[in-house]
Amino acid sequence: MVFDPRAKDAKARLIALVCDQVIPPIPDQADTDYVKRVKSKSAILSKWWGQPIFIGATVLLLKDYEKHPDVKYPVNYSQGHFSTRAPGGFGSGGAFDALWLADDTPRFLFVTVQHPSPYYDDSYAVNSANNGPYGDAIIQELIAAVEERFRVIREPWARKLSGGSTGGWEALALQIFHPDFFGGTWASCPDSVDFRYHQIVNIYGDDNPYFVDRGWTKGERPNQRTPDGAITSMMKDENWFELASGDKSRSGGQWDIWEATFSPAGADGYPLPIWDKRTGKIDKQVAAYWQEHYDLRAILERDWKAIGPKLVGKLNIYVGDDDSFYLDNGVELMEKFLESTKTPYYAGSVIYKRGAPHCWGPPAKELFDAMARHIDRSAPVGADITSWRYR
């Protein structure tokens, strides 16, 4: 039963909701000459959850893959929300098809990954107290399965990462948390990389994400904007919508998956909230946990002496400076730290686009060429950097 406060009559305030429909499973898609799919039950995640958990990948092969049986290829592991569609939208007959089959396109395998969590359509690709060991499953099971089935160069310098938004954060996190496994990341419009700007909230310094209380005035914090500065939603409203959709971080919404990923587990087995969904009061102990485990800028600064030498030249970030969710603010703080590094200097790039909203990033051609140039610079002496460049 659902309570409707608008109804005048007491009995009419109770609305009966009947759940008698089942969402059918997502049908399997047929492979083609270019598009292949890998799906398997994860032993690591199934053991952790106590029920079958499946992960998968969609692999886009490249021109004349079958005609070159002795060639092994680099891989672009692209992160993002759940989809079993062909990477890049290949097969639609559009511009990407022409690019992918062009003579001068670098011959990478293009792989998208599927790792939905019980909390969201995507696990955020890291080990988590609430989601479970998705990072381990992706590295040890999913990528291993792709590399066993397809002819790829199974070396760190040939494993590249890309992604945007959720996938942008994941592309950075996977590179930072596994600096010896991946050979470079190109992350577009990443979710908050510094929790002093969790979108527009400083979880360490602010008391409340919904309101800014100046004493003499109290204003609401925005949640989303257009490039001209017009506000399209407020922070409290999206959080309250999620609370109405499901408690204990189970709405399937954006704020709740961050909570499910970044928070410790509470005594009831559910994620400890970063703030009270109703009032907005921030829990500073939970914020401290987020900082220690998932604040990417803070982790880099804390551990740079150990991991910095393994990340030189590998970190590349793109963001619009009018990002719809204010994500450029966190990127600026990340850039400030990266540019301050000296032993060693990070030697990557942070690129902004004037007036661009969320999801701005490099065109596919620019991205593929940047990865190929990076291989030329970073591959060890004697590595094969030519056979996969056929026309």
N, C-alpha and C positions, 0 to 999 in steps of 0.2 A: 504494500500500500504506500502511496505517496501523498504527502500533505500539501495541499494547495492553499496558501494563506490568503489568496485573493477572494475565495468564495465566502459569501456572507453566511450561508447556512452551514452549521457545524458538520452535518453529515456529508454535505457536498464537498467539504474540504479534503475528504479522503478519496483518492482516485485509485482505482484498481488497475494494476498493470499486469498483463498476462504475457509470459515469456514462453511461447510455444513454437518458435521457429529456430532452426539450427543453421548457422552459416556453414555452407558446404566447404570441404577442403579445396585448397587451390589446386586446380588440375595440373598434372605434369605436362610440360611442353616438349614437343618432339625436337630432337637434335637436327641440325642441318650440316651441310658440308663445312660451314664456318663456325657455327655456334654449338658448343658442347656443354653439357651440364653434369655437375658432380653433386651428389647428395648422399649423405651418410649419417647414420646414428652416431652421435658423439659418445664414446665410452666415458670420457672425462666428465662431461656435463650430465649424462644420464645417471651416473653414479652419484654426483653431487645433488641432483634434484630428486632422485629416487623415482624417476619416470623417464620414458624415452624423450630425448631432446635431439633434434636434427639440425645439422648445419650443411651449407652447400656453397657452390660456386658456379658461376656462368662464365665460360671461357670462349673468347672470340679468337679464333685462329686467324692466321694472316695469309696473305697472298702466296700461293704455291707452297704451302706447308707440306703437302704430301709429295711434291716434286723434289723436295730437298730432305730426304730421310736421314741424312747425316748431320744436319744443322741443328744446333741447340740455340735457344733464344732467350733474351732477357724477358722479364715480366713486369707489367704495370698492374699492381694489385690496387684496385680502385675501391675506396670505402664509401658507404652511403646507406640510405634507407633500403629496406627489403624490396627486392625486385628480381624476378627471374627473366626479365626481358634481356635481349641481347645488349651487351655493353655498347655504349655510344648510340644506341638506337639502330644498330646495323641491321640491314635488311629492309629498311623502309624506302629505299630508293632515293634518299636525300643526299645532302652534301657530305655527311659523314661517310656514307658508302664510297663515294668518289675519293675522299681523302684516304680511307683505309686501304683502298686498292691502288692508289697512285704509286708510280714508280719511285718517287723520292720520299715516301713515308718510311720511317725507320720500322724495322720488322720486330715489334714487340708482341708477345701475347698480352691481351687486354682481359683482365679477370676481375669480375665483380663478385662480392662475397655476400652470403646470406647467413646471418647468425641472429635470428630473432630471439628475444628474451621473453619469458612469461610476463614481463612488465611493459614491453614495447616491441616495435617491429625491428629493433636493432639493439644489440647488447652494449654498444659503445666499445667493443673490442678489447676490453681490459678485464683482468681479474677483479672481482667485486664481492664484498661481503654479502650482498643480496642477490645479485644476478648469478653469481658463481664464477668459476674459472674459465670465462670465455677467452681471455687472452691465451691461456695455455692450449685450449681446444683449437683456436684458429692457427696458432703456430705449429703445434705438434701433430694435429690431425688434418685440418683442412688444407693448409698450404702443402703439407707433406703429401696428401693425396693428389693434389693438382700436379705436383712436381714428379710424382711417380708415374702418373698417367701420360703426361705430355712431355715433349722434348724441350726442356728448359735448362738454362744454366743455373745449377744449384749452388750459386755462390752469392754472398751478400751484395757485391757490387752490381749484380744483375737483377736484384730484387728492388723495384721502385714502388713507391706509394703515392697515391693521389686521392683526392676526395674533396667534397665541399659541404659546408655546414656541419651536420653531424659527422659526415665523412671527413671533413677537414680536421675536426678535432681528433678523430680516430687516426688519420694519417700522421698527424704530429705525435700523438700518444704512442702509437706502435713504434715509430722511429726512436722516440726518446726512451721508452721502456725496453726496447730491444735494439740497442745501437749497433750490436755486432751482427744482427740478423738481416737488417735492411740496409740498402745502399743509398738512400736519398728519398726525401719526401717533398711533394708539391701540394700544399694544403691551401684550399680556397675557403674564404669566409668561415673560418673555424668557430665553433661554439667557444664559449669563454675560456681563454688560455691563461687568464690571470683573474682570480676570484675577487680582486679589488674592483673588478668590473665584471660581475656575473650578470651579463647584459649591462644593466645600468645600476646594479646594486653592489656595494662593497660589503661582503658578508662579514668582514673582520671589523670594519669601522662603523657601519650603519646599524641602527637599532631595529629598523623596520623597512622591508622592501616596498611596501605599498605607499607609504606617506613620508614626506620630508617635513619634519616639524621644526619650524624656526622660532617657536615660542609665540611670536606675534601673528604668525600665519602658518597654515598647514596645507601643503599641496600634495597632489597625487603624483606618483612616479609613472611615466609612460612605459609601455611595453613594446610598442611597434610604431614606426613612422614611415613616411614616404620621403624620397630624397629632398623634397622642398621643405621638410620639417613638419609637415602636418601629422598630428598624432592620430593613429587609427585604432589603438586599443590601450587600455591601462593595465598595469601590473596586477592589481588586485582582482580585476575581472577575470583574467585568464586563470589565475590561481583558484579563484572561487568556482569557476566553471569546472576545473579539474576535481575539486573537492566534491562537487555535486555529481560528477561522473563516477567517482570511486574513491573511497578513503584508503588510508595506509599506502599511499603512493601507487595505487592500482588503477588510476584513471586511463592509463595508456597515453597520457599527455606529456608534453615536453618537460615541464618542471618536475613532474614525478619521475621520469626516467633519469634525470640528473640526480635526483634524490636516491633512487634505487641503485644507481651506479656508484655515486660518490660517498654515500653515508655508511656508517657502521650499522649493523643490525641491532634492533632493540630487543628488550626482554621478550616481547611477543613474537619475535621472529620476522618482523617487518622493518623496513628502513626507518631509522631515526630521522624525523623531519628536520630540515635545515632551519625552517621557521614554522610557527603555528599557522596553518592555512587560513584559519579564521581571522586571527588578529594581526598576523605578520611578525610577531616577536621572534627575532633571530636567536637561535641556540648557539652560543659562542663555542661550546665544547664540540658540537658537530662541525662548526666552521673550522676549528683547529684540525679536526680529522681530515676534512676536505683539503686543507692546505698541505698537510703532510703527505697525503697519498695521491692527489689528483690535480693540484694546482700546477700546471705545466711550467709556468714561469718560475714559480717558487722552487720546484724540483730541480730545474736547470741551474738556478742560482745556487741552491744548496749543494748540488752534486757536480758542479761544473768541473772541478779538478779531476774527478774520476771519469765522467762520461764525455766531457767536452772534447778531448782528443779523438773520440770515436765518432763525433758528430760534425767535425769540420767539413764544410761544404755541403752538408746534407739537408739543412733546414731552409725551406723556401716557402714563404707565406704570401698569399694574395688576399686583398680585402678592399671593398669599396669604402670610401671615407664617409659615406652616408648610409652605412649598413642599416637595413631595416630594423634590426634588433640591437643596434648600438655595439656590435661586436668589434668594430674598429677600435674602440677604446682599449679593450684588453690587448689587442694586437700591438697597439702603440706602446703599451707597457712592456710587452714581450720584446719588441724591437729595441727599446731603450736598454734593456738588459743585454741583449745579444750584441748590440753595438759597443757595449762597455767591456766585452770579453777581450782578454789579452793573452792569456796563457792556457789554451790558444784562442785566437780570434775565431769566431764561428764561421766566417767566410761563406755565408749563405746570402739570402736576399729576402727583403720584405717590400712588397710592391703594393701601392695604393692606386685606386682609380677614382679621380675626382667625380663626385656626384653619383657614384654607382651604388645601387641598393644591395640587398642581400643576394648571395649566390653569384656575385661577380667573380670571375677567375679567368685564367688564360684560355684562349681557343685551343681546340684539340691539337692542331698543327703545331702551335707554339709549345704546347706541353710536351708532345712527343719529341720535338727537336731538342728541347732543353734536356730531356732525359738522355737522349743520344749523346749530346755534347758532354754531359756529366760523366757518362761511361768512358768517353775518350780521355777525360782528365783523371778518373779515379780507378779505372781497371788496373790490376797489377800487371807488371811486366810479363809478357808472354801470353796474356789472356787473349782469347779469340774475340776481337771486336770488329771483324770484317765479314765473316762468312754469312752472318744473318742480315747483312746490308745489301743483299742482292736486289736487282730491279726486275 
